[in-house]
Amino acid sequence: MHCWICGSNTNFKPIVFYKNINVGLQQLWSDVVFVRDFTRLDVLTERQLITYIIIMYELYKAVDLTVHIIDELGKLIGKPLRESYIGWLASK
């Protein structure tokens, strides 16, 4: 599970909102977004990682998980991608 829609959530490093990693721990109800096991990204192909990135950012705006997946893609292709992505986000 990655996040709750119309509720609050916690974040993956390096994304922290309001300098508080505990924002949104109280949950009464919400919809849930279930995602592929993000602890096993090493078993995914380059194409699967790219698809995962597109879905998580474009559909859910899951910036924190997207950074995590981008790090894995960078390892796979031998190119650091995180800084470019974060720079792109900052420019929006």
C-alpha positions as CSV (number, residue, x, y, z in Angstrom):
1,M,0.0,0.0,0.0
2,H,1.3,3.4,-0.8
3,C,-1.2,6.1,0.1
4,W,-4.6,7.0,1.2
5,I,-6.7,9.2,-1.2
6,C,-8.6,12.0,0.5
7,G,-6.8,11.3,3.7
8,S,-3.3,11.9,4.9
9,N,-0.1,9.9,4.5
10,T,3.5,9.7,5.5
11,N,6.4,10.1,3.0
12,F,9.4,8.3,1.7
13,K,12.8,10.0,2.1
14,P,13.9,12.5,0.9
15,I,10.4,14.1,0.8
16,V,9.2,15.7,4.1
17,F,6.4,18.2,4.3
18,Y,6.4,21.0,6.8
19,K,9.6,19.6,8.3
20,N,7.5,16.9,10.0
21,I,7.8,13.2,9.0
22,N,4.7,12.4,11.1
23,V,2.2,14.5,9.2
24,G,-1.0,12.6,8.5
25,L,-0.8,9.6,10.9
26,Q,-4.4,10.0,12.1
27,Q,-6.7,8.2,9.7
28,L,-10.5,7.9,9.9
29,W,-11.4,6.7,6.4
30,S,-10.1,6.9,2.9
31,D,-9.5,5.1,-0.4
32,V,-6.3,3.2,-0.7
33,V,-3.7,3.0,-3.5
34,F,-2.1,-0.4,-3.6
35,V,1.2,-0.6,-5.4
36,R,3.6,-3.3,-6.5
37,D,6.1,-4.2,-3.8
38,F,8.4,-1.2,-3.7
39,T,11.0,-3.1,-1.6
40,R,11.6,-5.4,-4.6
41,L,12.2,-2.9,-7.4
42,D,15.4,-4.8,-8.4
43,V,13.3,-7.5,-10.0
44,L,11.6,-5.1,-12.5
45,T,12.8,-4.3,-16.0
46,E,13.7,-0.9,-17.2
47,R,10.4,-0.6,-19.0
48,Q,8.4,-1.7,-15.9
49,L,10.2,0.9,-13.8
50,I,9.5,3.6,-16.3
51,T,5.8,2.6,-16.4
52,Y,5.7,2.5,-12.6
53,I,7.2,6.0,-12.5
54,I,4.7,7.4,-15.0
55,I,1.7,5.9,-13.2
56,M,2.8,6.9,-9.7
57,Y,3.5,10.5,-10.7
58,E,0.9,11.2,-13.4
59,L,-2.0,9.5,-11.8
60,Y,-1.3,9.8,-8.0
61,K,1.3,12.6,-7.8
62,A,3.2,10.3,-5.5
63,V,6.4,12.3,-5.6
64,D,8.1,10.4,-2.7
65,L,7.6,7.0,-4.2
66,T,8.4,8.2,-7.7
67,V,11.8,9.4,-6.4
68,H,12.4,6.0,-4.8
69,I,11.6,4.3,-8.2
70,I,13.7,6.8,-10.1
71,D,16.7,5.9,-7.9
72,E,16.2,2.2,-8.8
73,L,16.0,3.1,-12.5
74,G,19.2,5.1,-12.2
75,K,21.0,2.2,-10.6
76,L,19.8,-0.1,-13.4
77,I,20.9,2.1,-16.3
78,G,24.0,3.4,-14.5
79,K,23.0,7.1,-14.5
80,P,21.9,9.2,-11.5
81,L,18.4,10.6,-12.1
82,R,17.2,11.9,-8.8
83,E,18.7,15.4,-9.0
84,S,17.3,16.0,-12.4
85,Y,13.8,14.8,-11.3
86,I,13.9,16.9,-8.1
87,G,15.1,19.9,-10.2
88,W,12.3,19.4,-12.6
89,L,9.7,19.3,-9.8
90,A,11.1,22.4,-8.2
91,S,10.7,24.3,-11.6
92,K,7.0,23.5,-11.7
